[in-house]
Each structure stands twice: as C-alpha cells, then as structure tokens.
C-alpha cells in the first residue's frame, strides 16, 4: 500500500467513526434531514475526493458538488423571508 492510499483509508475510517457518533448521539434531538440537493452535493464531493488521482475528474466532481451546495443554500435563503440576490 502506498502512502496516499493509507491516508485515504484513514480518512474514510475517520468519517465512518464520525458518522456513527452523530447517528447514535442524535436519537433524542429533533431531526433535521438534508435536502435531496444537499445529499447529491455531498455525494459528488466524496466522489471527487475518491477519484482525486485523476485531477480532471476529481476537481470536476468536487466543483459540481460545490455548485449544488451553493444552489441549495440560495434556495433555502429564498424560501426564508423573500430573499432576493439582486435587490438586498
């Protein structure tokens, strides 16, 4: 195993541990689910990290994920109190 593969494996294990901690500790709180657009954004960013060896594909997938996250943020802001980007 190369050093880069070990770093990726450590990152995946750390994310799994954090996800399990959040899952088990969040039983008593009111649940806030991710929107479908935020879920797709998260998946694209993770895929961009996983396919990071090919820089064009990795950065492309991360860019798509970030773009989807920004669109989701603007949709949420627009839903609250009539947010308008061009007329503050």
Secondary structure, DSSP 4 states (H G I P E B T S, - for coil): --HHHHHHHHHHHHHHHHHHHHHHHTTSSPP-PPPHHHHHHHHHHHHHHHTTTSHHHHHHHHHHHHHHHHHHHHHHHHHSTT--SS--
